[in-house]
C-alpha cells in the first residue's frame, strides 16, 4: 500500500451477555469468558452497502445472537451474494451482442480490403479483449467468494460440533449458509461460461480473418495463373503464325541474301539468290491455310475481342485501380460469353478486375 492510499474501514461490534439460564449439563463459564464480543470488519464498502447492512441489522432479532455468533454473517452474505449476482448478469447483454454481430462484422470486413476495414477489425479485437478482461476479473472474484464462503461453512460446522446443544437458530443459519454457498457456486459456473464464450468469440474472429486472408491468397494465385495463361496463349499464337515460314526456310536451308565484294567497284554489295521465289511460293500458301485453320477452330472473332480487351486492360490498369479505390463496394465483373459457345484457345481477361471475395 502506498503512502497516499487510503482505505475506508467499517466495523460492527456486538457483545453477547451470559445467558440467565442454561441447561444443567452445559459447561460453566468463568468471569473472563462471561461476555463474548464479536467484530465484523468490512473494507471499502460503498455507502449503499453500508445503508443496506444497517437496515438489516436494525430489523434483526438481537436476542438470537447469544445462541448463534455467526448470525451476523448471514446479513453480510445476503448482500454479497445479491451484489455478485447483479454484477455477473450485467455481462449477459454485452456478451450476447458480440455473438449476434459476429456474422455482420464478417460480411463487412470480407467485402473490401482497405484502411477502413483494418480500422474496423482493430476496433473489433479491442472490444473483444476489453470485454474478455472484465469477464476474467468477475470470474476471479466469484472464485474468491466461493472459497471464502466455503471456509465460513466449514468453520460453522466445526462450531456446531463443539456445541452439541444446537438451537433452532443454529440449524436455520447452517441451512442458510449452505444455500448461499450453493448460489455462489452456481454463479461461478456462469462466470466461467462467460469466459469460455468470450474465448470462443476471439477464436472465431481469428478464424474469420484467416479465411479472408486465404481468399486474398487465392485471388493472387488466380491472377498469377491468368497472367501466365495470357502469356502462354500469346506465345502459342505467334508460334502457330510463324511456324510455316520458319519450317520452309529451314527445310530448304538456302541463303537468299549474300554479301559479296564487287570486282569493279571493290565494294560490298547485297546479292539476292535467283531462287528466292521458291520461299514465297511455298510459305505464303501454307501460312494462309494455317491462319484459316486457326480462325475456324478457335473462333477468330472471339480471339480478336479477347486480344483487344487484353490490350485495353494493360493501358487502363491504373485507371481501373483508382476507380476501385474510390468505390470499394462496387464490383466489376467480366462480360459473360454467349451461351453455347466454347473456346479452347484465346486470351483471358486480367484477374485484377475482379474484387476478391
C-alpha positions in Angstrom: 0.0 0.0 0.0 1.4 3.4 -0.9 1.7 6.3 1.4 -1.1 8.2 -0.3 -3.5 5.3 -0.5 -6.5 5.3 1.9 -8.9 2.6 2.9 -12.3 3.0 4.4 -13.0 0.6 7.2 -16.4 -0.2 8.7 -16.8 -2.5 11.6 -19.7 -3.7 13.8 -19.1 -4.9 17.3 -21.6 -6.7 19.5 -21.3 -8.3 22.9 -23.3 -11.4 23.8 -24.1 -11.3 27.6 -24.1 -14.6 29.5 -27.4 -16.4 29.5 -29.5 -16.1 32.5 -30.3 -19.7 32.5 -28.6 -22.6 30.7 -29.1 -26.4 30.8 -27.7 -28.4 33.6 -25.2 -30.3 31.5 -23.8 -27.1 29.8 -20.3 -26.1 30.9 -20.0 -23.3 33.4 -18.4 -20.0 32.2 -15.7 -18.2 34.1 -15.8 -14.5 34.8 -13.2 -13.9 31.9 -15.5 -15.6 29.4 -18.7 -14.3 30.8 -19.2 -11.9 27.9 -18.5 -12.8 24.2 -17.5 -10.0 21.9 -17.8 -10.4 18.1 -16.5 -7.9 15.5 -17.3 -7.7 11.8 -14.8 -5.7 9.7 -15.5 -4.5 6.2 -13.2 -2.6 3.9 -14.1 -0.1 1.2 -17.8 -0.5 1.4 -20.0 1.7 -0.7 -22.4 4.0 1.0 -25.3 1.9 -0.4 -23.9 -1.3 1.1 -23.5 0.4 4.5 -27.1 1.6 4.4 -28.4 -1.8 3.4 -26.4 -3.6 6.1 -27.5 -1.1 8.8 -31.1 -1.6 7.7 -30.9 -5.4 8.0 -29.2 -5.1 11.4 -31.9 -2.7 12.6 -34.6 -5.1 11.8 -32.8 -8.2 13.2 -33.7 -10.0 16.3 -30.6 -9.4 18.5 -31.8 -11.9 21.1 -30.7 -14.8 18.9 -27.1 -13.6 18.9 -26.4 -15.2 22.3 -27.2 -18.6 20.8 -25.5 -18.1 17.3 -22.3 -16.0 17.0 -22.3 -16.5 13.2 -25.7 -14.8 12.8 -24.0 -11.5 11.8 -22.6 -13.2 8.7 -26.0 -14.1 7.4 -26.9 -10.5 6.8 -23.5 -9.7 5.3 -23.5 -12.7 3.0 -27.0 -11.9 1.7 -25.8 -8.5 0.5 -22.6 -10.0 -1.0 -24.5 -12.7 -2.9 -27.0 -10.3 -4.3 -24.3 -7.9 -5.5 -22.3 -10.7 -7.1 -25.4 -11.9 -9.0 -26.2 -8.3 -10.1 -22.7 -7.7 -11.3 -22.4 -11.0 -13.0 -25.6 -10.8 -15.0 -24.7 -7.3 -16.2 -22.3 -9.1 -18.6 -25.0 -11.1 -20.3 -26.1 -8.4 -22.7 -22.6 -7.3 -23.9 -21.6 -10.9 -24.5 -24.8 -11.7 -26.4 -24.4 -8.5 -28.5 -20.9 -9.7 -29.5 -22.3 -13.0 -30.6 -25.2 -11.5 -32.6 -23.0 -9.1 -34.6 -20.4 -11.8 -35.5 -21.8 -12.5 -38.9 -22.5 -8.9 -39.8 -18.9 -7.9 -39.0 -17.5 -10.7 -41.1 -19.6 -9.6 -44.1 -18.5 -6.0 -43.8 -14.8 -6.9 -43.5 -14.8 -9.6 -46.2 -16.3 -7.3 -48.9 -13.4 -4.9 -49.1 -9.7 -4.6 -48.2 -8.7 -1.1 -47.3 -7.7 1.0 -44.3 -11.3 1.3 -43.2 -11.6 -2.4 -42.9 -8.4 -2.6 -41.0 -9.6 0.0 -38.5 -12.9 -1.9 -38.1 -11.0 -5.1 -37.3 -8.8 -3.4 -34.8 -11.8 -1.9 -33.1 -13.5 -5.3 -33.1 -10.5 -7.0 -31.5 -10.2 -4.2 -28.9 -13.8 -4.7 -27.9 -13.4 -8.4 -27.6 -10.2 -8.3 -25.5 -11.6 -5.5 -23.3 -14.8 -7.4 -22.5 -12.8 -10.6 -22.0 -10.6 -8.8 -19.5 -13.6 -7.8 -17.4 -15.2 -11.2 -17.6 -11.9 -12.8 -16.4 -11.9 -10.3 -13.4 -15.5 -11.2 -12.4 -14.7 -14.9 -12.7 -11.7 -14.4 -10.4 -14.0 -12.5 -7.9 -16.5 -15.4 -8.0 -13.8 -17.9 -7.3 -12.6 -15.9 -4.3 -16.1 -15.5 -3.0 -16.8 -19.2 -3.4 -13.6 -20.2 -1.5 -14.3 -17.7 1.4 -17.9 -18.8 1.8 -16.8 -22.5 1.8 -14.4 -21.6 4.6 -17.2 -19.9 6.6 -19.4 -23.0 6.2 -16.6 -25.3 7.4 -15.9 -23.1 10.4 -19.6 -23.0 11.3 -19.7 -26.8 11.1 -16.8 -27.1 13.5 -18.5 -24.7 15.9 -21.6 -26.9 15.8 -19.6 -30.0 16.6 -18.1 -28.2 19.6 -21.5 -27.3 20.9 -23.7 -30.4 21.0 -26.8 -28.5 22.1 -27.7 -26.6 18.9 -30.6 -24.3 18.9 -33.2 -23.8 16.1 -31.4 -20.6 15.1 -28.2 -22.5 14.6 -29.8 -25.1 12.4 -31.6 -22.4 10.4 -28.3 -20.5 9.9 -26.5 -23.7 8.8 -29.0 -24.2 6.1 -28.9 -20.5 5.1 -25.1 -20.7 4.8 -25.3 -23.8 2.6 -27.8 -22.1 0.4 -25.5 -19.1 0.0 -22.6 -21.4 -0.8 -24.7 -23.2 -3.5 -25.8 -19.9 -5.0 -22.2 -18.6 -5.2 -21.1 -21.9 -6.8 -23.8 -21.7 -9.5 -22.9 -18.0 -10.2 -19.3 -19.1 -10.5 -20.3 -21.6 -13.2 -22.0 -18.8 -15.1 -18.9 -16.7 -14.8 -16.7 -19.5 -16.2 -19.3 -19.9 -19.0 -18.9 -16.2 -19.9 -15.1 -16.7 -20.1 -15.5 -19.7 -22.4 -17.9 -17.8 -24.6 -15.5 -14.8 -25.0 -12.6 -17.2 -25.8 -14.8 -18.8 -28.4 -15.6 -15.4 -30.0 -12.0 -14.4 -30.1 -11.1 -17.7 -31.8 -14.0 -17.3 -34.2 -12.9 -13.8 -35.1 -9.3 -15.0 -35.7 -10.7 -17.8 -38.0 -12.7 -15.3 -40.0 -9.6 -13.2 -40.5 -7.7 -16.3 -41.6 -10.5 -17.2 -44.1 -10.3 -13.7 -45.5 -6.5 -13.9 -45.9 -6.9 -17.3 -47.6 -9.4 -15.8 -50.1 -6.9 -13.0 -50.8 -4.2 -15.5 -51.4 -6.4 -17.5 -53.7 -7.2 -14.3 -55.7 -3.5 -13.6 -56.1 -2.8 -17.1 -57.2 -5.7 -16.9 -59.7 -4.4 -13.6 -61.0 -0.9 -15.0 -61.5 -2.3 -18.1 -63.2 -4.4 -16.0 -65.6 -1.5 -13.7 -66.4 0.7 -16.8 -67.2 -2.1 -18.2 -69.4 -2.3 -14.9 -71.3 1.5 -15.0 -71.9 1.4 -18.7 -73.0 -1.6 -18.1 -75.3 0.3 -15.2 -77.0 3.4 -17.2 -77.5 1.4 -20.1 -78.8 -0.5 -17.9 -81.3 2.8 -16.3 -82.6 4.4 -19.7 -82.9 1.5 -21.0 -85.0 1.6 -18.0 -87.2 5.3 -18.0 -87.9 5.8 -21.8 -87.8 5.1 -22.4 -91.6 7.5 -19.9 -92.9 10.2 -20.9 -90.4 9.7 -24.5 -91.4 10.0 -23.8 -95.1 13.1 -21.6 -94.6 14.8 -24.3 -92.6 13.7 -27.1 -94.9 15.3 -25.7 -97.9 18.3 -24.4 -96.0 19.3 -21.8 -98.5 20.7 -18.3 -98.1 18.5 -15.8 -100.0 20.8 -12.9 -99.4 24.6 -12.8 -99.6 27.2 -10.0 -99.0 29.9 -10.2 -101.7 32.6 -7.8 -103.0 32.1 -6.2 -106.4 35.1 -6.7 -108.5 34.6 -3.4 -110.4 33.9 -1.0 -107.5 35.6 -3.1 -104.8 32.6 -2.5 -102.5 30.4 -4.9 -100.6 27.0 -5.5 -102.2 23.9 -7.4 -101.3 23.1 -10.1 -103.8 19.8 -11.9 -104.0 19.5 -15.6 -104.7 17.8 -16.3 -108.0 15.6 -19.0 -106.4 14.1 -16.7 -103.7 10.7 -17.0 -105.3 10.5 -20.6 -104.1 10.3 -19.4 -100.4 7.3 -17.2 -101.2 5.6 -19.8 -103.3 5.8 -22.3 -100.5 5.4 -20.3 -97.3 2.6 -17.9 -98.3 0.0 -20.7 -99.1 0.9 -22.6 -96.0 0.7 -19.5 -93.8 -2.8 -18.7 -95.3 -4.0 -22.2 -94.8 -2.8 -22.3 -91.2 -4.3 -18.9 -90.4 -7.8 -20.0 -91.7 -7.5 -23.3 -89.8 -6.7 -21.3 -86.7 -9.7 -18.9 -87.3 -12.2 -21.7 -87.9 -11.1 -23.9 -85.0 -10.6 -21.3 -82.2 -13.3 -18.7 -83.2 -11.3 -15.9 -84.6 -13.8 -13.2 -83.7 -13.7 -14.1 -80.0 -9.9 -14.2 -80.2 -9.8 -10.7 -81.6 -12.2 -9.4 -78.9 -10.1 -11.0 -76.1 -7.0 -9.5 -77.6 -8.5 -6.1 -77.7 -9.7 -6.4 -74.1 -6.3 -7.6 -73.0 -4.6 -4.6 -74.6 -7.2 -2.2 -73.2 -6.7 -3.6 -69.7 -2.9 -3.1 -69.9 -3.2 0.6 -70.8 -6.1 1.3 -68.4 -5.0 -0.8 -65.4 -4.0 2.3 -63.5 -7.4 4.0 -64.1 -9.3 0.9 -63.0 -7.3 0.6 -59.8 -8.1 4.3 -58.9 -11.7 3.7 -59.6 -11.9 0.6 -57.4 -10.2 2.5 -54.6 -12.7 5.3 -54.8 -15.6 2.9 -54.8 -14.5 -0.2 -52.7 -18.0 -1.6 -52.5 -18.6 -1.7 -56.3 -17.5 -4.9 -58.0 -16.8 -5.1 -61.7 -17.5 -8.4 -63.4 -16.4 -9.7 -66.8 -18.8 -9.8 -69.7 -20.2 -13.3 -70.0 -19.8 -15.2 -73.2 -22.8 -16.2 -75.3 -24.4 -19.4 -74.3 -23.4 -22.4 -76.4 -20.0 -21.0 -77.4 -16.8 -22.6 -76.2 -13.2 -21.9 -77.0 -10.2 -24.0 -76.1 -7.8 -21.2 -77.0 -7.7 -17.4 -76.6 -6.8 -14.6 -74.3 -8.2 -14.3 -70.8 -9.2 -11.1 -69.1 -6.9 -10.0 -66.3 -7.9 -11.1 -62.8 -7.2 -7.6 -61.4 -10.7 -6.5 -62.5 -12.2 -9.0 -60.0 -12.7 -8.0 -56.4 -11.6 -10.8 -54.2 -14.5 -12.3 -52.2 
